[in-house]
C-alpha cells in the first residue's frame, strides 16, 4: 500500500468513526427526549439532521475519491466498500433519531398514556445493538457482529407485541388514538434502527471474511430489513408519522 493510500484510509477511518459516535449520541438523546418529555433535547436532535447528512456526504465523497485515485484491491477495497454501506446505514439511523424526536415533541402535547408498553426495554436493546456493532467495527470483532444479527429477532418480537397492544388499546380507549399512534411509530423507528445495526454487522462480517452473509442462514432469518425504510410499511398497514 502506498503512503498516500494509507493516509487517505486512515482519514476515512477517523471520519466514519466520528459519524458513528455522532449518530449513536443522537439515538440516545432522542430516546431520552421521549422518556423525559424534553422538548429542548428533541429540538437539538432535529436540528442536527443537516450536520449528520453533511458528514455522510463527506464520507461518501472520500470513498469515491480513494476508489478513483488509488484503485485499491483486496482488503483495502473491501474496507472502502464496507464503509460506503455502513455510511448509508448510519445516515438512516440519524434520520430515524430525528423521527423519534419529532414523535416525542408531538407526544408532549398529548396526555400521558398509562398503558404498560415495553418501549423503554425496546429502546435499551436497540441502543445496545447499535453500540455493540459500532464497537465491533472499531475492533473488527466478527463474533460480536454475529451476536448483533441474532439480537434483531428479539427486537422484532417486541415491536410486534407493541403493535398488538396498540391495536387492542385503540379499541378500548379510542380517545387515546393519537397518543397510541405515536407510540407505535416510535416502536417502528426503533425496530428500523435495529435493522440498520444488523446491516452494519453483516457488512462487518463481509469486511473481515470477504463473504456476503446477507440473506443466509448464518445470520438472522430476517431478510426484509434492507436499506430503504420507504419500502418497509408499518405493521398492519398503518402509515408512520
N, C-alpha and C positions, 0 to 999 in steps of 0.2 A: 504494500500500500504506500502511495506517495505521501510525502509530508503534507501537501496541500489537501489531499483527500482526508487524511486523518484529522486535520484541523477542522475541516468542514463537518465531518461526522461528530466530532467532539462538541461543536457548537450546536448541532442538531440535537444531540442528546440533552444538552442543557436546556434547550428551548422546549422540547417535548416534556421534560420533567417539570419545568416551570408551569407549563399549561396544565399538566396533571394536578399539580398542587393547587392551582387556582380553581380548577373545576371541582376538586374534592372539597375545598373550603366553601364553594358556593352551594353544593349539595347540603353540607352540614348547616349552613346558615339558613337555607330555605326551609329545611325541616324544623329548625329551631324557631323560625318566624311563625310557622303554623302552630307549633306547640304552645308558644307564648303569646300568640295573637299580637305579634310585634310588627306594626306597620312600617316603622323606620327600617328595620332589618330587611323586611321583604322588599322595600323600595331599593335598598342598596343592591340586593341580588339582581333585581330587574335592571337597574341602571348599569350593571357590569356586563350586560349581554354584548354590547358593542366591543368591549375590550376582549372578551373571550373570542368573538368572531374574528377580530383582527389578528389575534395570536394564532388562531387556526390557519388563517390565510398565510401568515408569515412562515409557519412550519411547512405548509404545502409547497410554497414557492421555493423554500430552501431545499426540499427533497427533489423537486423538479430540476433545480439548478445543478445539484450534485449528479443526478442521472445524466443530464445533458453534457456537462463539462468533463466528468470523470469516468463515465460508463463503468461503474463498479460491478464486480462479479462476486459469485459465491456468497459468503457470509455477509459481506458489505451490502450486496444487492438485496439480500433477504431483510437486512435491517431497515433499509430505506423503504422497502415495500411494506413491512410491518408498521413502520412509523406513519406512513401515509394512511393506512387503515385505522390505526389507533387514534390518530389525529382527528379523523372524521367522527369516531365514536365519542371522543372527548367533547367535541363541539356539540354533538347531540345531547350529551349529558348536561352540558351547560344550558342548553335550551330547555331541557326538562326541569332543571332547577328553577329557571325563570317561571315556567308554567306552575310549579308548585307554589312559588312565592305569590304569584297572581291569585291562585286559588285561596291562599292564606289571607290575602287582602280582602277578597270577597267574603270570606267566612267571618271576618271581623264585624261586618255589618249585619250578621245574622245571629240569632240566638244560639248559644252553645248547645251541642247535641249531647244528651245524657245516655247515649246508647254505646255499649262497650264494643268498639271495633278494635282489631289488632293492628291499627295503623301505626302506632308507635313501635311495636315489635317489627313490623314490616320495614319501617324506615331504618331501624337499627341494623337489620340484616342486610338491607340493600347497601347501606353505607359501609358495613363491614366487608361485603363483597368487593366494593369499589376500592377500599383501602388495601385489601389483600392483593388484588390483582395489580394495582399500581406499585406496591412494594415488590411484588413478584417480578414486575417488568424491570425494576431497578437492578435486582439481583439475578435476573434470568432464572427464576425458580419455577421450573416446569411443574413440579409436584403441586405447588400452591395454585398454579393456574388451573390444574385439573380439579382441585377442590372447589374453586370458584365455579367452574362449569357444573359440578354436581349440586352446588348450593342453589342454583337457579330454580330447580324443581320445587323447593320449599317456598320460594317467593311466589311462584305461580299458584301454588295451593292457597296461600294466604290471600292473594288477590281474588281468587275465585270465591273464597269464603266471604270476603268483604262484599263482593258483588251480590252474593246471595242474601247477606244480611241487609244490604241496602234495599234490594227488591222487596224483601219482607217488610222492612220498616216503612217504606213508602206506602204500602198498603194499609198499615196500621196507623201511620201518622202522616197523612197527606200534606199537612201544613209544613212539614219539615222537608218537603221535596227539594227545595233549592239547596239547603244545607247538605242533604244526603247526596245530592248530585256532585257537590264539590268534594265530598269525602271520597266518592268513587273515582273522580278524576285524579285526585292525589294518589290514590291506590294504584291507578293505572300508570301514572307517571313514575312512581317508584318501581313498578314492575318493569317498565321500559329501561330504567336506569340499570336494573339488574341484568336485563338482556344485553345492554351495551357493555357492561362489565364482563359478561360471558364472551361477547365478541372479542374483547381485548385479550381475554385469557386464551381463546383459540388462536389469535394472531401471535401471542407469545409462544405457544407451543410450536407454531409454524417457524417462528424465528429460531427457536432452539433446535428443532428437529429437521426443519426443512420439509415438513409434511403438512398438507392441509387436512385438518381433522374435523372441519365443519361438516355437519350433517352425517356424522359417522357415529357408530355405537361406542366409540372411545370416550366421548363426552356426553353431555346431556342428551336425552332422547328428543329434546325440543328442537325443531328445525324451522320454526317460524319467526325467530327473533329478528333476523335480518338487519338491515342498516337504514331502513327508511320508515320512520314512525307513521308516515301518512298512509302506508299500506297496511297498518295493523289497527283494525277497528276496535273500539272499546267493547267490553263484554256486553252481550245482549243487544248490540246494535245501537246503544246509546252514544250519542256524539260527545266527544270530550270538549271541555271548555278551554 
